[in-house]
Amino acid sequence: MKPAITIGAFAFALATLPLSSAVSTAIAKPAVEVAFVLDTTGSMGGLIEGAKRKIWSIATAIVDSNPDADIRMGLYAH
């Protein structure tokens, strides 16, 4: 019994696919999503400035370690 699709026909079908559909998952940019939550109530007192500096350093480290990533960050202060 002869196979329905020969190896040559399969290779041709792959070769004629648009490049974006054949390679898009292989070269997709990594996605990084981060949300920071900062307590700004009176109980935090003098700690808020230190917390803001720490958030900034973490955000900078994420960007520096993932320069090609699709990075989304959010900050919620309450």
Helices and strands as residue ranges (DSSP letters): H 7-15, H 19-23, E 31-38, G 42-47, H 48-65, E 70-77
